[in-house]
Amino acid sequence: MNILAIDTCTEVASITLSIFGKKTSRVILDMAKSSGQILMLCDEVFSETGVELNEVDVIVYTKGPGAFTGVRMCVGVVQGLSLASGIPTMGFSTLELLGFKAASRLNSQKIAAAIDARMGEVYWAIYEHGLLCNERICGPDNVDKLSEDYIGVGSGWGSYKESLAERSNIKQIESDFYPESVDLIELFLLATENGQVATFELPQPTYLRNNVAQKSLK
């Protein structure tokens, strides 16, 4: 199966093309300066692998929450590629991808994911035993009360470490930890094993901070 994975919802933007399990990726570390380069990165991975877009079987992507420009860009690019070539898609929460990556890399079944949402808030969720729960936007003083066997990951921990640690009771923190498209491939394969199916429905973003998102789209 040929899988194209796209993630542009945080400070790190990445593209991965998996050709029957062999992965080719491109990563940009500063999302603020890279919003116009995603299609170029797609062209690079297609050129390197010698594969055409119409040979892709499915596109997987992050749908947010995250930076508004990055979320809109990711969903918009996926919409265009999917509609242009008739390719089904499957979207995942940015927080789910972050939790999945952390659980795999850090060998833990208890992850507290926090992405800096600006304006004194974080995008927050618990990823526990392969399930995402309690996804929401909140202040760093209003996160879940947890225990020391959880690991805190994501940019929110870098911005609000003291408040998040005090409220959650978490001691082990990996703030320099970001979602990446290469892990989307594995998350998609796991989802299909569990019965999820890619569809031709128009991809839609997840914002969580809906009042701000609505204003930004006017």
VOPAGU-2260 file (C-alpha; in pm, 1 decimal, decimal comma):
REM VOPAGU-2260
SITE   aa  ch    i         X         Y         Z
SITE  MET   A    0       0,0       0,0       0,0
SITE  ASN   A    1     119,8     353,1     -84,3
SITE  ILE   A    2      41,4     602,7     192,1
SITE  LEU   A    3      96,2     979,8     194,2
SITE  ALA   A    4     103,0    1133,4     544,0
SITE  ILE   A    5      84,5    1508,0     609,2
SITE  ASP   A    6     119,7    1692,1     941,3
SITE  THR   A    7     148,5    2072,1     955,3
SITE  CYS   A    8     -49,5    2156,3    1270,8
SITE  THR   A    9     236,9    2245,3    1508,7
SITE  GLU   A   10     581,5    2404,2    1499,6
SITE  VAL   A   11     709,5    2101,6    1310,0
SITE  ALA   A   12     569,5    2035,1     962,7
SITE  SER   A   13     637,1    1700,5     798,5
SITE  ILE   A   14     552,9    1489,4     495,3
SITE  THR   A   15     603,4    1112,9     467,8
SITE  LEU   A   16     543,9     888,5     167,4
SITE  SER   A   17     534,2     517,3     249,2
SITE  ILE   A   18     575,1     283,9     -48,1
SITE  PHE   A   19     495,8     -68,8      64,6
SITE  GLY   A   20     653,4       4,9     402,4
SITE  LYS   A   21     957,3     202,1     282,8
SITE  LYS   A   22     924,9     557,1     419,1
SITE  THR   A   23    1059,1     879,4     267,5
SITE  SER   A   24    1015,6    1195,4     475,7
SITE  ARG   A   25    1072,5    1568,9     478,6
SITE  VAL   A   26    1060,5    1775,5     799,2
SITE  ILE   A   27    1058,5    2151,8     857,1
SITE  LEU   A   28    1130,9    2265,2    1212,4
SITE  ASP   A   29     995,5    2622,0    1202,0
SITE  MET   A   30     631,9    2611,0    1092,3
SITE  ALA   A   31     599,8    2991,1    1103,4
SITE  LYS   A   32     828,8    3016,5     802,3
SITE  SER   A   33     726,0    2705,9     612,0
SITE  SER   A   34     355,8    2735,1     529,9
SITE  GLY   A   35     424,3    2786,0     160,4
SITE  GLN   A   36     654,5    2486,5     125,6
SITE  ILE   A   37     429,3    2186,0     194,5
SITE  LEU   A   38     341,5    2113,6    -168,7
SITE  MET   A   39     707,8    2153,7    -256,8
SITE  LEU   A   40     794,8    1891,2       5,6
SITE  CYS   A   41     529,9    1662,0    -140,4
SITE  ASP   A   42     690,8    1707,7    -482,3
SITE  GLU   A   43    1029,8    1618,1    -331,9
SITE  VAL   A   44     916,7    1287,0    -181,8
SITE  PHE   A   45     734,6    1192,9    -501,3
SITE  SER   A   46    1041,3    1279,5    -707,2
SITE  GLU   A   47    1274,4    1083,5    -478,9
SITE  THR   A   48    1058,7     772,2    -486,1
SITE  GLY   A   49     953,6     793,3    -851,3
SITE  VAL   A   50     588,4     758,7    -749,9
SITE  GLU   A   51     302,9     969,6    -889,7
SITE  LEU   A   52      14,8    1110,0    -686,5
SITE  ASN   A   53    -233,9     885,6    -867,4
SITE  GLU   A   54     -42,4     583,8    -733,3
SITE  VAL   A   55    -120,1     679,7    -372,9
SITE  ASP   A   56    -383,4     456,7    -210,0
SITE  VAL   A   57    -468,5     677,5      89,2
SITE  ILE   A   58    -379,9    1014,5     242,3
SITE  VAL   A   59    -357,5    1038,3     621,0
SITE  TYR   A   60    -329,6    1370,7     800,1
SITE  THR   A   61    -362,1    1561,0    1124,1
SITE  LYS   A   62    -678,9    1768,9    1147,9
SITE  GLY   A   63    -590,1    1971,9    1456,0
SITE  PRO   A   64    -600,0    2113,9    1710,2
SITE  GLY   A   65    -294,1    2329,4    1662,9
SITE  ALA   A   66    -181,1    2651,6    1497,9
SITE  PHE   A   67    -476,2    2786,3    1298,3
SITE  THR   A   68    -274,5    2851,9     983,3
SITE  GLY   A   69    -112,1    2509,0    1003,3
SITE  VAL   A   70    -443,9    2330,5    1059,4
SITE  ARG   A   71    -616,6    2509,5     770,6
SITE  MET   A   72    -319,1    2449,6     544,7
SITE  CYS   A   73    -300,3    2078,5     625,3
SITE  VAL   A   74    -670,8    2018,9     570,8
SITE  GLY   A   75    -676,7    2237,4     259,3
SITE  VAL   A   76    -385,3    2056,3      95,9
SITE  VAL   A   77    -538,9    1718,1     175,1
SITE  GLN   A   78    -874,2    1829,2      33,9
SITE  GLY   A   79    -708,3    1939,8    -289,9
SITE  LEU   A   80    -497,4    1627,5    -336,2
SITE  SER   A   81    -785,2    1396,7    -248,0
SITE  LEU   A   82   -1037,1    1561,6    -479,1
SITE  ALA   A   83    -788,9    1599,0    -764,8
SITE  SER   A   84    -697,2    1230,2    -775,9
SITE  GLY   A   85    -989,7    1055,1    -607,4
SITE  ILE   A   86    -786,2     936,7    -306,9
SITE  PRO   A   87    -958,3     841,2      20,9
SITE  THR   A   88    -839,3    1002,5     343,1
SITE  MET   A   89    -826,7     942,9     715,3
SITE  GLY   A   90    -768,5    1221,7     969,5
SITE  PHE   A   91    -634,4    1202,1    1323,7
SITE  SER   A   92    -623,9    1443,4    1615,2
SITE  THR   A   93    -287,4    1613,5    1655,3
SITE  LEU   A   94    -302,8    1519,5    2022,8
SITE  GLU   A   95    -369,1    1156,1    1936,4
SITE  LEU   A   96     -65,8    1150,3    1707,7
SITE  LEU   A   97     146,6    1313,2    1977,5
SITE  GLY   A   98      26,4    1063,4    2238,0
SITE  PHE   A   99      79,0     768,5    2005,2
SITE  LYS   A  100     433,7     877,4    1923,3
SITE  ALA   A  101     518,6     936,9    2290,1
SITE  ALA   A  102     374,9     602,3    2399,8
SITE  SER   A  103     582,0     424,8    2134,1
SITE  ARG   A  104     908,4     613,8    2180,8
SITE  LEU   A  105     897,7     647,3    2560,0
SITE  ASN   A  106     754,9     299,9    2624,7
SITE  SER   A  107     466,2     424,6    2838,1
SITE  GLN   A  108      91,8     361,9    2830,0
SITE  LYS   A  109      14,2     683,4    3020,7
SITE  ILE   A  110      77,2    1008,2    2833,7
SITE  ALA   A  111     -44,5    1360,5    2910,0
SITE  ALA   A  112     -21,1    1560,3    2586,4
SITE  ALA   A  113     -22,1    1940,1    2594,4
SITE  ILE   A  114      25,3    2167,5    2293,0
SITE  ASP   A  115      70,8    2539,9    2348,1
SITE  ALA   A  116    -252,4    2705,8    2229,3
SITE  ARG   A  117    -128,0    3059,9    2303,4
SITE  MET   A  118    -349,6    3311,4    2488,3
SITE  GLY   A  119    -257,9    3142,1    2819,0
SITE  GLU   A  120    -410,9    2805,8    2722,7
SITE  VAL   A  121    -310,6    2457,3    2610,3
SITE  TYR   A  122    -465,0    2189,3    2392,2
SITE  TRP   A  123    -481,5    1902,3    2639,4
SITE  ALA   A  124    -556,5    1530,9    2624,9
SITE  ILE   A  125    -475,0    1202,7    2796,0
SITE  TYR   A  126    -348,3     915,4    2579,9
SITE  GLU   A  127    -383,6     599,2    2783,7
SITE  HIS   A  128    -351,3     237,6    2667,6
SITE  GLY   A  129    -395,1     340,1    2303,2
SITE  LEU   A  130    -699,8     561,7    2357,8
SITE  LEU   A  131    -731,0     940,8    2343,2
SITE  CYS   A  132    -958,4    1092,7    2607,3
SITE  ASN   A  133   -1056,5    1428,6    2753,9
SITE  GLU   A  134    -934,3    1630,5    2454,3
SITE  ARG   A  135   -1001,9    1997,8    2520,1
SITE  ILE   A  136    -860,7    2348,5    2542,8
SITE  CYS   A  137    -804,1    2483,3    2891,1
SITE  GLY   A  138    -580,6    2691,5    3111,8
SITE  PRO   A  139    -271,0    2521,7    3256,0
SITE  ASP   A  140    -430,3    2532,6    3602,0
SITE  ASN   A  141    -735,8    2336,2    3483,6
SITE  VAL   A  142    -578,8    2016,2    3347,7
SITE  ASP   A  143    -647,5    1672,3    3494,2
SITE  LYS   A  144    -513,0    1569,6    3832,9
SITE  LEU   A  145    -303,9    1264,1    3748,2
SITE  SER   A  146     -15,4    1072,1    3901,9
SITE  GLU   A  147     360,1    1044,2    3872,1
SITE  ASP   A  148     341,7     741,6    3641,5
SITE  TYR   A  149     223,6     965,1    3354,2
SITE  ILE   A  150     467,0    1137,7    3118,4
SITE  GLY   A  151     397,8    1493,1    3004,0
SITE  VAL   A  152     483,2    1566,4    2639,6
SITE  GLY   A  153     441,4    1855,9    2398,7
SITE  SER   A  154     511,0    2226,5    2361,5
SITE  GLY   A  155     256,0    2317,1    2628,5
SITE  TRP   A  156     487,1    2165,8    2887,9
SITE  GLY   A  157     764,4    2393,8    2769,5
SITE  SER   A  158     547,3    2704,7    2799,4
SITE  TYR   A  159     363,6    2623,7    3124,0
SITE  LYS   A  160     580,7    2364,5    3293,6
SITE  GLU   A  161     537,1    2478,9    3653,2
SITE  SER   A  162     159,6    2521,5    3638,1
SITE  LEU   A  163     100,4    2195,8    3450,4
SITE  ALA   A  164     331,8    1996,1    3676,9
SITE  GLU   A  165     179,6    2137,0    3994,7
SITE  ARG   A  166    -178,3    2068,1    3883,0
SITE  SER   A  167    -121,3    1724,6    3722,5
SITE  ASN   A  168     138,7    1584,2    3968,7
SITE  ILE   A  169     349,7    1472,6    3670,5
SITE  LYS   A  170     724,9    1465,8    3727,0
SITE  GLN   A  171     863,8    1325,0    3400,2
SITE  ILE   A  172     832,6    1586,0    3126,1
SITE  GLU   A  173     943,2    1580,4    2760,7
SITE  SER   A  174     851,4    1926,5    2631,3
SITE  ASP   A  175    1068,5    1909,0    2318,0
SITE  PHE   A  176     841,7    1645,6    2165,1
SITE  TYR   A  177     634,5    1702,2    1852,4
SITE  PRO   A  178     400,7    1500,1    1631,4
SITE  GLU   A  179     547,6    1384,3    1299,3
SITE  SER   A  180     401,6    1240,8     981,0
SITE  VAL   A  181     615,2     924,8     994,1
SITE  ASP   A  182     420,4     816,4    1303,6
SITE  LEU   A  183      93,2     885,7    1120,6
SITE  ILE   A  184     171,3     586,0     900,4
SITE  GLU   A  185     184,3     350,2    1197,4
SITE  LEU   A  186    -121,4     510,6    1357,7
SITE  PHE   A  187    -315,9     462,5    1035,0
SITE  LEU   A  188    -214,6      96,2    1004,3
SITE  LEU   A  189    -322,5      35,8    1363,6
SITE  ALA   A  190    -655,3     209,1    1296,1
SITE  THR   A  191    -722,8      -9,3     993,2
SITE  GLU   A  192    -642,6    -321,1    1196,1
SITE  ASN   A  193    -911,7    -204,3    1438,7
SITE  GLY   A  194   -1167,2    -169,9    1161,6
SITE  GLN   A  195   -1147,0     198,3    1065,8
SITE  VAL   A  196   -1177,5     273,1     695,2
SITE  ALA   A  197   -1050,5     565,8     488,1
SITE  THR   A  198   -1332,9     761,6     322,7
SITE  PHE   A  199   -1398,0    1011,9      46,4
SITE  GLU   A  200   -1569,5    1253,6     285,4
SITE  LEU   A  201   -1434,3    1608,5     267,9
SITE  PRO   A  202   -1164,0    1646,7     536,1
SITE  GLN   A  203   -1261,0    1887,2     814,3
SITE  PRO   A  204   -1043,1    2064,2    1073,1
SITE  THR   A  205   -1065,1    2040,1    1452,9
SITE  TYR   A  206   -1005,4    2370,3    1627,8
SITE  LEU   A  207   -1137,8    2333,4    1989,2
SITE  ARG   A  208   -1122,1    2711,8    2026,9
SITE  ASN   A  209   -1422,2    2758,1    1799,8
SITE  ASN   A  210   -1496,9    3123,1    1871,0
SITE  VAL   A  211   -1149,7    3229,6    1757,8
SITE  ALA   A  212   -1155,6    2992,2    1460,6
SITE  GLN   A  213   -1486,1    3131,3    1339,0
SITE  LYS   A  214   -1354,3    3487,0    1354,3
SITE  SER   A  215   -1038,5    3391,9    1165,7
SITE  LEU   A  216   -1240,1    3240,5     880,1
SITE  LYS   A  217   -1453,2    3552,0     821,5
